[in-house]
């Protein structure tokens, strides 16, 4: 197998205050010894080997704390973002069972997170 991967050292950048995306990764046997591979390599694989390729994520557009809460909720419902990530990154508190945003808790959390920046 030959790997020629980009966006390893420098993750895709965000625009207008958006955060960087995730870097790409190739992981040999992720459920076993989980050996991360370099961005440029040719290697021989055993017949039972597994390669996990994690593509780089795109950078964000605009400050995460300013993203519309209904769009964050839609991302959680569509399984693009976890409820925990919505809380940590976007400052949006979501009741997953009810599939709705807790607006009061979100307002309070965003105020707290905004102070720490």
C-alpha angles and dihedrals in degrees: 000000000000123000122198103170133167135197093050103120095028117037118213107280128233128237131232095004097325119141126249121269124239121280120246120258138188113201122189113217097352093187092050128033091343101212114188111221126219120253094253118038145122115214140168115239129209115236091253095048122123125204119200112200114197110192120217114264121231120255120255127260113226130346113321093224090060096055112120110261094226090057091051089050090051090051090052093047090049090050093240090121131020121238088245091054090047088056096044100042106024099029091233119141111209130189098215096194093053092036091225141114120253095225097189093050090044092053091050094045094048090051090052094045092046091057092055095057 
